[in-house]
Amino acid sequence: MRIILTDTFRKGYSHLNQNEKKLTQKTIRFLLENPAHPSLKVHRIKGTKYWEAYVNKDIRMVYAQEVDLYILHTIGHHDILRDY
């Protein structure tokens, strides 16, 4: 699998603190190695083509999935989901 980071994702990532960035890198690694990893709590955002993964209790990562590609759209506090 490959990953593409959108500009929106990069911007959201830049606003995270160092610990949240470290957790995000771990989350991306888990997504690549085992998308069914229980800590990710991956699920489709209802009524959309997007998926949500947990970075921690408050930080969410939104992505789209294609055959061999994850497109990371955004990351941030749980309220980012309002845009999806």
KATA-V489130 format. One record per residue. RES is the residue in three letters. OMEGA is omega in whole degrees, 0 to 359 (* if undefined). BURIAL is 1 if it has 24 or more other C-alpha atoms within 12 Angstrom, else 0. Layout:
res:RES omega:OMEGA burial:BURIAL
res:RES omega:OMEGA burial:BURIAL
This chain:
res:MET omega:176 burial:0
res:ARG omega:179 burial:0
res:ILE omega:171 burial:0
res:ILE omega:177 burial:0
res:LEU omega:177 burial:0
res:THR omega:177 burial:0
res:ASP omega:179 burial:0
res:THR omega:177 burial:0
res:PHE omega:181 burial:1
res:ARG omega:179 burial:0
res:LYS omega:178 burial:0
res:GLY omega:179 burial:1
res:TYR omega:182 burial:1
res:SER omega:180 burial:0
res:HIS omega:180 burial:0
res:LEU omega:175 burial:1
res:ASN omega:186 burial:0
res:GLN omega:179 burial:0
res:ASN omega:179 burial:0
res:GLU omega:177 burial:1
res:LYS omega:179 burial:1
res:LYS omega:178 burial:0
res:LEU omega:178 burial:1
res:THR omega:179 burial:1
res:GLN omega:177 burial:0
res:LYS omega:180 burial:0
res:THR omega:179 burial:1
res:ILE omega:178 burial:1
res:ARG omega:177 burial:0
res:PHE omega:180 burial:0
res:LEU omega:180 burial:1
res:LEU omega:184 burial:0
res:GLU omega:184 burial:0
res:ASN omega:183 burial:0
res:PRO omega:178 burial:0
res:ALA omega:180 burial:0
res:HIS omega:186 burial:0
res:PRO omega:182 burial:0
res:SER omega:180 burial:0
res:LEU omega:182 burial:1
res:LYS omega:184 burial:0
res:VAL omega:173 burial:1
res:HIS omega:179 burial:1
res:ARG omega:175 burial:0
res:ILE omega:188 burial:0
res:LYS omega:175 burial:0
res:GLY omega:181 burial:0
res:THR omega:175 burial:0
res:LYS omega:187 burial:0
res:TYR omega:177 burial:1
res:TRP omega:179 burial:1
res:GLU omega:173 burial:1
res:ALA omega:179 burial:1
res:TYR omega:169 burial:1
res:VAL omega:172 burial:1
res:ASN omega:183 burial:1
res:LYS omega:185 burial:0
res:ASP omega:185 burial:0
res:ILE omega:179 burial:1
res:ARG omega:176 burial:1
res:MET omega:180 burial:1
res:VAL omega:182 burial:1
res:TYR omega:172 burial:1
res:ALA omega:182 burial:1
res:GLN omega:173 burial:1
res:GLU omega:188 burial:0
res:VAL omega:182 burial:0
res:ASP omega:189 burial:0
res:LEU omega:168 burial:0
res:TYR omega:176 burial:1
res:ILE omega:182 burial:1
res:LEU omega:187 burial:1
res:HIS omega:182 burial:1
res:THR omega:176 burial:1
res:ILE omega:178 burial:1
res:GLY omega:179 burial:1
res:HIS omega:188 burial:1
res:HIS omega:183 burial:0
res:ASP omega:176 burial:0
res:ILE omega:182 burial:0
res:LEU omega:178 burial:1
res:ARG omega:181 burial:0
res:ASP omega:182 burial:0
res:TYR omega:* burial:0
